């Protein structure tokens, strides 16, 4: 009975904000320089995971109306973070993908996160660091096991 989805959900709903707050207490998570909105960052992350998408696929993944998504994509193209091309198989579709500037931004973001985790983990004892990291790996392995493949 303790392992019912509702009981697990209650525990996770209590723990997740505490865990996120522990990370937010570390300070800035953004690389220096140009900042992206959360929605723009989410779009980059989704494009990174998917390699390329149509605007409508990106809108669907972000839960955005077509007009809002098109505006977001056009803004990110004008900023140089993503690029577009006509689909070779269906000329009515426009594919979008990360531009070199977008990859640079994501690399800088990764480096910033690594620095944040160094600060976060440095007071931990070696065994606790290993357990903490293994726990995150275990969480990801379970998510990946049940994750639906991208279409």
Secondary structure, DSSP 8 states (H G I E B T S, - for coil): -TTSHHHHHHHHHHHHHHHHHHHHTT---S-SS----HHHHHHHHHHHHHSEEEHHHHHHHHT--HHHHHHHHHHHHHHTSEEEEE-SS-TT-EEEEE-HHHHHHHHHHHHHHHHHHHHHHTTS-HHHHHHHHHHHHHHHHHHHHH-----
